[in-house]
């Protein structure tokens, strides 16, 4: 971690407990923590902490799975994206 609280992808993935590839996929999906890209991708610890707290805490894996499914269904389907591109 840098003195200003920045972390590169390797350190951020270790801090969160996810792989670097998962963080990359989350960046593409827009579902991960906030990041900045200045030639390289950096995360700020305060943004990671805020993102982790916003995900909520669960008392069972069933509740976590239900919330994950609910978040997944909010994303647009490929058909609706194609429809928007065509202007319908």
Buried (B, 14 or more C-beta within 10 A) or exposed (E): EEEEEBBBBEBBBEBBEBEBEEBBEBBEEEBBBEBEEEEEBBBBBEBBEEBBEEEEEEEEEEEBEEEEEEEEEEEEEEEEEEEEEEEE
